[in-house]
Amino acid sequence: MNKPQSQYPVQGAGLGLRRPLADKLMAHPPSDIDFMEIAPENWIHVGGALGKKLRFFTERYPFLIHGLSLSIGSPAPLDEQLVRDIKEFMAEHNILMYSEHLSYCGDDGHLYDLMPIPFTDDAVKYVAGRVQRVQDILEQRIALENVSYYAPTDSSMSEKDFLLAVLEEADCDLMLDINNIVVNSINHEYDTGDFLRDMPAERIRYFHIAGHHVEAPDLRIDTHGSAVDDQSWQLLSDAYDLFGPVPTLLERDFNFPPIDELLGEVRRIRQLQDDRSAERAAHG
């Protein structure tokens, strides 16, 4: 299976398109946004006024999709019809890449939450086989996201080693979520720098960054409902030091601030990217 001509499907700083934001963004389509991302399950087979709104954006911005319900680690059979629907949806809207969570969300039915896959060798092989089947149907590579989790079901392997093993066994790509590294590092007591440095640079396609909820000093909840915190901004800067100015998308799912405040975080992403590019150019 061929790799993309460029390592990155998009460039710059992006924003996750959510329905409550659509009208405000349509009124004044911002130049601060370089690309957008949506969950395909929320838009496949949607027509009428909402379908026209989506078309408004896909005609103006490069688009990626980030799935919610493929349930790649589920014991249930792979939902191949969903994969075929995603393939058709990507072609219809010229969508550049599909990523999914390295998790599962149910067995016979959906739990409406992302559950951790057991960190075992058997799970590596099982998940990798399902990823390869998805890539065969789509006729293109997909990226998996490192996910937040709270109570591992089996820790025979570390989170990091499990993630790396799946990527290698499946020969797929990585969508690296910076916020999830911060959340998991606090909840499970590991070093963010060690995790980051071991990520395979050649597999990274883009980053996510988002806010989370501080439940207690030793407990963070991945919510996407608040501003990005200082630790996540610092880790994003560290990631640019390691990997260069990787395309980065801001996720915000609820508690939306005024649009200019939201775009201010997108601009902050781009400023960090520009600073890193300038530093690299200055040092040859």
C-alpha positions as a printed Julia matrix, in Angstrom:
284×3 Matrix{Float64}:
   0.0     0.0    0.0
   1.45    3.33  -1.05
   2.35    6.02   1.44
   1.07    9.56   0.76
   3.28   11.71  -1.46
   3.78   14.05   1.51
   4.09   12.78   5.04
   1.37   15.19   6.13
  -2.08   15.25   4.52
  -2.52   18.94   5.47
  -0.43   21.82   6.74
  -0.71   24.41   9.48
  -3.35   24.82  12.2
  -6.84   23.35  12.06
 -10.13   23.33  13.92
 -12.61   20.54  14.53
 -15.91   21.52  12.91
 -18.83   21.05  15.3
 -22.45   21.78  14.41
 -22.92   24.55  17.03
 -20.01   26.42  15.41
 -21.16   26.11  11.8
 -23.38   29.18  11.44
 -20.89   31.53  13.09
 -18.03   30.23  10.98
 -20.13   30.45   7.82
 -20.93   34.09   8.5
 -17.25   34.99   8.43
 -15.15   32.1    7.13
 -11.88   32.57   9.02
  -8.53   32.68   7.27
  -6.9    31.59  10.54
  -7.98   28.0    9.87
  -5.83   25.94   7.49
  -7.88   22.74   7.63
 -10.86   21.16   9.38
 -11.84   17.78  10.76
 -15.17   16.09  11.46
 -16.42   12.77  12.82
 -17.82   10.98   9.75
 -20.56    9.24  11.76
 -22.11   12.66  12.43
 -22.32   13.58   8.74
 -22.61   10.47   6.57
 -25.97   10.36   4.74
 -26.86   13.82   6.09
 -28.62   15.94   3.49
 -30.8    19.03   3.46
 -29.67   22.18   5.22
 -27.01   20.43   7.27
 -25.62   18.73   4.19
 -25.34   22.11   2.47
 -23.5    23.52   5.48
 -20.97   20.72   5.31
 -20.5    21.31   1.59
 -19.89   25.0    2.31
 -16.88   24.06   4.42
 -15.53   21.15   2.37
 -15.43   23.43  -0.68
 -13.32   25.99   1.25
 -10.99   24.01   3.51
  -8.96   20.81   3.3
 -10.73   18.16   5.39
  -9.8    15.18   7.52
 -12.14   12.77   9.31
 -11.67   11.27  12.77
 -13.92    8.32  13.54
 -15.84    7.67  16.74
 -17.45    4.26  16.35
 -15.39    1.86  14.23
 -14.5     0.15  17.54
 -11.26   -1.25  16.17
 -10.56   -3.26  19.33
 -14.06   -4.69  19.78
 -14.72   -8.45  19.98
 -17.68   -7.86  17.65
 -17.19   -8.31  13.89
 -15.72   -5.33  12.08
 -18.42   -3.0   10.73
 -17.35   -3.23   7.1
 -20.45   -1.38   5.89
 -19.38    1.63   7.96
 -15.94    1.44   6.36
 -17.49    1.37   2.88
 -19.71    4.31   3.81
 -16.62    6.2    4.99
 -14.84    5.45   1.73
 -17.77    6.85  -0.26
 -18.04    9.87   2.03
 -14.33   10.64   1.62
 -14.62   10.52  -2.15
 -17.76   12.69  -2.14
 -16.11   15.46  -0.11
 -12.48   15.07  -1.22
 -11.42   14.18   2.34
  -7.72   13.63   2.66
  -7.33   11.18   5.53
  -9.19    9.0    8.01
  -8.07    8.4   11.58
  -9.62    6.35  14.38
  -9.21    5.83  18.11
  -7.08    2.92  19.29
  -9.92    1.73  21.5
 -13.34    0.13  21.31
 -16.81    1.42  22.08
 -18.91   -1.69  22.48
 -19.62   -5.26  21.49
 -23.25   -5.94  20.62
 -24.16   -2.26  20.53
 -22.38    0.96  21.43
 -21.38    2.11  24.9
 -21.0     5.76  23.8
 -17.58    5.85  25.39
 -14.05    4.88  24.36
 -12.81    1.86  26.29
  -9.18    0.76  26.63
  -8.02   -2.31  24.74
  -6.05   -4.81  26.86
  -2.33   -4.11  26.46
  -1.34   -7.63  25.37
   0.46   -9.33  22.48
  -2.75  -11.1   21.44
  -4.59   -7.77  21.29
  -1.8    -6.31  19.14
  -2.27   -9.03  16.53
  -6.07   -8.87  16.7
  -6.26   -5.1   16.3
  -3.6    -5.02  13.59
  -5.53   -7.54  11.51
  -8.66   -5.39  11.72
  -6.71   -2.24  10.81
  -5.27   -3.99   7.77
  -8.76   -5.0    6.67
  -9.95   -1.38   6.99
  -6.99   -0.19   4.93
  -7.7    -2.82   2.28
 -11.32   -1.68   1.95
 -10.43    2.02   1.89
  -7.44    1.4   -0.43
  -5.42    3.84   1.66
  -3.62    4.02   4.97
  -5.34    5.14   8.15
  -3.96    6.68  11.33
  -4.65    5.55  14.88
  -4.91    7.94  17.82
  -3.37    7.33  21.23
  -6.37    7.53  23.54
  -6.96    8.62  27.11
  -7.92    5.86  29.54
  -8.53    5.54  33.26
  -8.49    1.85  34.27
  -6.45   -0.47  32.03
  -7.96   -3.93  31.59
  -4.57   -5.65  31.2
  -1.13   -4.08  31.61
   1.05   -6.89  30.3
   2.51   -4.14  28.1
   2.78   -0.43  28.72
   0.49    1.96  26.85
   3.45    3.2   24.82
   4.7    -0.27  23.89
   1.2    -1.4   22.95
   0.69    1.62  20.71
   4.07    1.15  18.99
   3.46   -2.57  18.5
   0.06   -2.01  16.86
   1.44    0.64  14.52
   4.26   -1.67  13.47
   2.18   -4.84  13.14
  -0.6    -3.1   11.18
   1.79   -0.87   9.23
  -0.49    2.11   9.72
   0.04    5.72  10.71
  -0.22    7.75  13.91
  -2.39   10.72  14.78
  -0.75   11.87  18.0
  -3.0    13.49  20.6
  -0.9    15.81  22.77
  -3.61   16.33  25.39
  -4.05   12.58  25.84
  -0.35   12.21  26.61
  -0.7    14.84  29.34
  -3.88   13.29  30.76
  -2.47    9.75  30.8
   0.89   10.83  32.17
  -0.81   12.3   35.25
  -3.37    9.51  35.69
  -0.83    6.71  35.21
   2.35    8.41  36.4
   4.69    8.41  33.44
   6.95   11.02  31.87
   5.5    12.91  28.92
   8.94   13.51  27.43
   9.83    9.82  27.44
   6.54    8.97  25.74
   6.95   11.69  23.13
  10.56   10.87  22.25
   9.66    7.25  21.5
   6.96    8.08  18.97
   7.84    7.04  15.39
   8.37   10.31  13.54
   7.91    8.7   10.14
   4.37    7.52  11.03
   3.05   10.82  12.44
   0.46   12.46  10.18
  -0.89   15.21  12.43
  -1.5    16.21  16.05
  -4.58   16.88  18.15
  -4.62   19.3   21.05
  -7.52   20.02  23.42
  -8.48   20.96  26.96
  -9.25   18.62  29.84
 -10.88   18.74  33.27
  -8.83   18.73  36.48
 -10.75   16.42  38.81
  -7.93   16.17  41.36
  -4.16   16.75  41.44
  -3.63   13.17  40.28
  -6.71   12.79  38.06
  -7.46   14.43  34.72
 -10.58   13.8   32.61
 -10.31   14.17  28.84
 -13.32   16.38  28.05
 -12.49   18.72  25.13
 -14.66   21.21  26.98
 -12.16   23.84  28.1
  -9.19   25.85  26.92
  -5.87   24.12  26.34
  -3.82   24.2   29.54
  -0.22   25.36  29.95
   1.2    21.85  30.25
  -0.34   20.82  26.94
   0.92   23.97  25.21
   4.4    23.22  26.53
   4.25   19.62  25.37
   3.09   20.77  21.93
   6.1    23.08  21.77
   8.33   20.17  22.81
   6.76   18.03  20.09
   7.58   20.67  17.48
  11.17   20.67  18.77
  11.32   16.93  18.16
   9.31   16.51  14.98
   9.06   19.96  13.41
   5.87   21.98  12.91
   3.51   19.02  12.43
  -0.04   20.0   11.34
  -2.12   20.41  14.5
  -5.87   20.47  15.07
  -7.68   22.11  17.98
 -10.57   20.05  19.35
 -13.42   21.66  21.27
 -16.65   19.71  21.72
 -18.76   21.83  24.11
 -18.62   24.92  26.37
 -17.73   26.88  23.28
 -16.16   30.29  23.93
 -16.66   33.28  21.62
 -15.38   32.48  18.13
 -12.46   34.9   18.35
 -11.3    33.28  21.58
 -11.48   29.86  19.96
  -9.6    31.12  16.91
  -7.04   32.63  19.28
  -6.03   29.1   20.25
  -5.76   28.17  16.56
  -3.55   31.23  16.04
  -1.42   30.19  19.0
  -0.83   26.82  17.33
   0.28   28.54  14.16
   2.54   30.93  16.06
   4.32   28.0   17.72
   4.69   26.38  14.31
   6.03   29.58  12.74
   8.49   30.07  15.6
   9.81   26.55  15.18
  10.1    26.92  11.41
  12.02   30.18  11.85
  14.38   28.57  14.35
  15.05   25.67  12.01
  15.69   28.02   9.1
  18.11   30.1   11.21
  20.1    26.99  12.09
  20.26   25.78   8.5
